[in-house]
Structure formats: C-alpha cells, structure tokens
Amino acid sequence: MPGIEDVNYCEMCGMRIAGRPYRAVVDGVEMVLCASCYMKLSRSGRAVLLRQTPRPQKKKTIPVRRAPKRIPLDQYDLVEDYYERIRRAREAKGWTTSALAQKLRISETMLRRIEAGKMKPSISLAKKMESILKIQLLEPTELAEEEDYRADPGTLTLGDVVIVRKDED
Ligand SMILES: [Zn+2]
C-alpha cells in the first residue's frame, strides 16, 4: 500500500504526477515537476534538474600534520665528556658543587661523583642539568640515528645541524 509521500503533484501545473517526479530548480526555486512541465521548462532553459537533494557540503578535512619526530628518552645517550661539561659550566657560572646540587635536588656527594666521571646521571637528571647549566649532555643514540637516516647516509647528523644553524655572518 503506497504511502501518501508516494503521491506527487506538479508544483507548476498542479497535476498528479504519474511515475517519477522531476525535482528541478526553476528560476532559482526548487520544485517538483511533472514530466511535461519539466520538458517545457528545461527546453527553455528555466529548469535545472536536481539529481539528488543537495546535501550540506562536508568540510574538507585538513590532514593533521605529524608532529616532529620525538626521540624517546631511552634513545638518548650521555656525551662522553659529560662530567667535564658539567664541571666547566658550573664553574663558569661561579656555582659551588653544593649550590648546583641544591638546584638539581641531588646530594653534593652524588654531584661530585658525577663530575669525577665515576657516576653517570640518569637521562632525566641529565636533562635537568642541560636546562639549568645551558649545556648539551645528551645526544641521540647511534641506533636512533640509524633509524632516522638509514634512507640517506649523507643526511646531516644532529651535530652537523647544530653547527650549520650557528650564524656565520
Ligand atoms: Zn506540470
């Protein structure tokens, strides 16, 4: 049993539409037309057939830019001369081992052992030292570099990039 929505009347001539109605835009107005009205209007160029009910245009999705690759903590290594870098940076700032130890929230004994090269700071402690002393203590491990630059062995290493970025003029 056909529902009421299956019965269409031409909005131009008012006739009941047998078969499929034509949905068209006539003079800028969307209308349901019978075949003969549609033919007449389309021939004179007044009716433009609508194939479907226009849908609201989907917004184009903007591709999410990948964040710059972060090297996980465990792919960092202490530089070999970490203890010298720490001591020199501390002395340049005129800090005692006790003063620096306090800033780092570690014991002075531990700092002395680190500065003597007898103990390696953890990666997180090294990061703290880097930011307090404004020095570099960590570098990506060789493994991490291999993964990043495997495709092009000629790619600059992190060390090269640092040098290149220094203004030479
Ligand atoms: Zn009609």
Residues whose N, C-alpha, C, O or C-beta is under 5 A from the ligand:
A	BS01	ZN	C10 M12 C13 G14 C34 C37
